[in-house]
């Protein structure tokens, strides 16, 4: 199964140093990459590339991320994201538009979501989104 990797995972792994407790997450991302299971969407790419201090760093990261082509998004993805937003809000679960778009894309494409963002635990309880766990 393909895995939509959230910004939180990429950010963790792209840091030069990360706590030992996060080593399993970094190893899992490497495993997913080696096995060609990673998928990307434009909004995650944009989040990753935003706020980079130098043009050289920006270009380096941009070039590395180009190894992961974006899934093409459709109107149905955005409409389902809005529906998910409404469902979650009705159950007292808050989230960002990007998070709900990730949930919608993953649901429509049959992928799981790999994230360290605890909000996805709440989304999973309300929506039909599947979270990827280390070792899946």
C-alpha positions in Angstrom: 0.0 0.0 0.0 1.2 3.5 -0.8 1.6 6.0 2.0 0.9 9.7 2.0 3.7 11.2 4.1 2.7 14.3 6.1 4.8 17.4 6.6 5.5 16.4 10.2 7.4 13.3 9.1 9.4 15.0 6.4 10.3 17.9 8.7 11.4 15.6 11.4 13.7 13.6 9.1 15.0 16.6 7.2 16.4 18.1 10.4 20.1 17.6 10.8 19.6 16.2 14.3 16.6 14.6 15.9 16.0 12.9 19.2 16.8 9.2 19.5 13.1 8.5 20.1 12.4 9.7 16.5 15.0 7.4 14.9 12.3 4.7 14.3 10.2 7.2 12.4 13.2 8.3 10.3 14.0 4.6 9.5 10.4 4.0 8.6 10.5 6.8 6.1 13.7 5.5 4.6 12.1 2.0 4.3 9.0 3.5 2.5 11.2 5.4 0.1 13.3 2.4 -0.8 10.2 0.4 -1.4 8.6 3.1 -3.6 5.6 3.5 -1.3 5.8 7.2 -0.7 3.3 9.6 -2.4 3.3 13.4 -2.3 0.7 16.1 -2.8 1.4 19.7 -3.7 0.2 21.3 -0.4 2.8 19.2 1.5 5.5 20.1 -0.9 4.6 23.7 -0.5 4.7 23.5 3.3 8.1 21.8 3.2 9.6 24.4 0.9 8.1 27.4 2.7 10.3 29.4 5.1 13.7 28.1 3.9 16.3 30.7 4.7 18.6 30.6 1.7 18.0 30.0 -2.0 20.7 27.3 -2.0 18.9 25.3 0.7 15.6 25.9 -1.0 16.9 24.6 -4.3 18.6 21.6 -2.7 15.4 20.5 -0.9 13.3 21.2 -4.0 15.5 19.0 -6.1 15.4 16.2 -3.6 11.6 16.4 -3.3 11.2 16.2 -7.1 11.9 12.5 -6.7 8.4 12.2 -5.4 5.8 13.3 -8.1 2.6 14.9 -6.9 -0.6 13.0 -7.0 -3.0 15.0 -9.2 -5.7 16.6 -7.1 -9.3 16.9 -8.4 -12.4 18.8 -7.4 -13.7 15.6 -5.7 -10.6 15.7 -3.3 -11.4 19.3 -2.2 -15.1 18.6 -1.9 -14.5 15.5 0.3 -12.0 17.6 2.3 -14.7 20.1 3.0 -17.1 17.3 3.9 -14.5 15.8 6.3 -14.0 19.3 7.9 -17.8 19.5 8.5 -18.0 16.0 9.9 -15.2 16.5 12.3 -16.4 19.9 13.4 -19.8 18.4 14.1 -18.0 15.9 16.4 -15.9 18.6 18.1 -12.7 17.7 16.2 -10.8 20.7 14.8 -8.2 20.6 12.0 -6.6 22.5 9.2 -7.8 22.6 5.6 -4.5 20.9 4.6 -5.1 18.1 7.1 -8.5 17.5 5.8 -7.2 17.5 2.2 -4.6 14.9 3.2 -7.4 12.8 4.7 -9.6 13.2 1.6 -6.8 12.3 -0.8 -5.7 9.3 1.3 -9.3 8.0 1.5 -10.0 8.5 -2.2 -6.7 6.9 -3.3 -6.7 4.1 -0.8 -3.4 5.2 0.9 -2.6 5.5 4.6 -1.2 8.7 6.2 2.1 8.7 8.0 2.2 11.6 10.5 3.5 12.4 13.9 0.6 15.0 14.2 -1.7 13.8 17.0 -4.6 15.4 15.2 -4.7 12.4 12.8 -5.6 10.2 15.7 -8.8 12.2 16.2 -9.5 12.2 12.4 -9.1 8.5 12.3 -11.8 8.1 15.0 -14.3 10.2 12.9 -13.3 9.5 9.3 -12.3 6.5 7.3 -8.7 7.6 7.1 -6.0 5.0 7.9 -2.9 6.0 9.8 0.4 4.3 8.9 2.4 3.0 11.8 6.1 2.2 12.0 6.4 -1.4 10.7 3.2 -1.5 8.6 
